[in-house]
Amino acid sequence: MNIQAEKLNIIQQLLVIQDESLLSALKNLLDFAGRNNGKVPDRYTDLPANVRKSIEVSISQLEAGKGIPHQKVMADLKKRFVK
């Protein structure tokens, strides 16, 4: 399907929507896309270099087995805070 046909299909679907919360969510999505020239920004490359470096170091540490598994952290927190 070409892009113009897809747009028309979306418009037709919009015309039958009665749910105000759904319309509001769609409007927010379109507003977001409009602010970013129709593209979803790449959150990672938009981060400052020092933050990207920290993420890369963290991933390397996890791959080397130096991290604490999420399930263990959650279990420890539950023991500590849930009574």
Residue pairs with C-beta under 8 A, 6 or more apart in sequence:
1 9
14 23
14 26
17 23
17 26
33 39
33 40
44 52
44 55
45 52
47 55
58 67
61 67
